[in-house]
Amino acid sequence: MQMRALIMLAVALIMGVVAVYLVNTQLTRKTDDGAAMIPLETRQVVVAANDIDVGTRLDKLMLKTVDWPASSLPEGYFGELAAVLGDDAPVAVKEIRKGEAVIQYKLSTHGARGGLTPRIPAEKRAVTIAVNEVRGVAGFVLPGDRVDVMLTSSAGRKDKHPVTRTLLQNIMVLGVDQLSSEKEDTPKVVNAVTLLVMPEEGKKLTLAQSVGDLNLMLRNEGDVSVAPDSQITLSSLKTFTPVVRKTKTGNVVQQANRRSNVNVIRGLSITQYKVDDIKTPAASGGAAKTAN
């Protein structure tokens, strides 16, 4: 029994020594791996200490510096608060979120006054057009949206019939009335909309207002497509719809008069008129009328 106990004790000692050796080897390997790691290179980058709205003049309390990986530095970053603020602090022309790097293109020049002016790029201009509850898309056009501008006019036409064409496409809205904050999300019927355009586009808008009616078409915020230039005339509204009539000898295609419905709203009463696009009221005896 004594011999058996001695053998077990010896085995336990050997296993303990092996365990200590293995643990020590593992710890030494981790230490060597840690010593071989290359430390991450960083740079000081100025970020927003809190949310900064458009038109806000910056100060030291709004900014702070953080360590930023040198391999992913944002283009146009600032490394010091003094470089951002200068002698006369700039104004934010784009919204800056808390923790977001302060980028050069989101700031005005040093000493620029607040308001709408700093948001106008050097090569562009702001121009205002008159609208109402219909031409302004029922007040759903807000700062930051993009719109197409349509012109309806008979100027320059021998027949004096009006035509509608798209004058400008994908134009940014800078403001509505005296509102320029892109945080606005409540529809508001306004009398004026300010657009960001090139100088030549501004001239077109100015002339167009004097020769016809301007209407806005609101775009999806992600839609940047440009449609081919075209115009709609009165003849474009008179469309013939082919009607196929089956016969024993085959299909006979006939031209049918297309009829359009026009709803006239008077208060809470809606009256629907069915208008024949081909026949004139004198020839057809007037339009059919259906009251709803």
DAFEN-V874105 format. One record per run of one state. SS is the DSSP state (H for helix, E for strand, L for the rest). FROM is the first residue (numbers start at 1). LEN is the number of residues. If there is no record, write none. Layout:
SS,FROM,LEN ; SS,FROM,LEN
This chain:
L,1,1 ; H,2,35 ; L,37,5 ; E,42,7 ; L,49,3 ; E,52,1 ; L,53,4 ; E,57,1 ; L,58,2 ; H,60,3 ; E,63,7 ; H,70,3 ; L,73,4 ; E,77,1 ; L,78,3 ; H,81,5 ; L,86,5 ; E,91,2 ; L,93,3 ; E,96,1 ; L,97,4 ; E,101,1 ; L,102,1 ; E,103,1 ; H,104,3 ; E,107,1 ; L,108,9 ; H,117,3 ; L,120,4 ; E,124,7 ; L,131,6 ; H,137,3 ; L,140,6 ; E,146,8 ; L,154,9 ; E,163,14 ; L,177,2 ; E,179,1 ; L,180,12 ; E,192,7 ; H,199,13 ; L,212,1 ; E,213,6 ; L,219,12 ; E,231,2 ; L,233,1 ; H,234,4 ; L,238,3 ; E,241,6 ; L,247,4 ; E,251,6 ; L,257,2 ; E,259,8 ; L,267,2 ; E,269,8 ; L,277,4 ; H,281,4 ; L,285,3 ; E,288,4 ; L,292,1
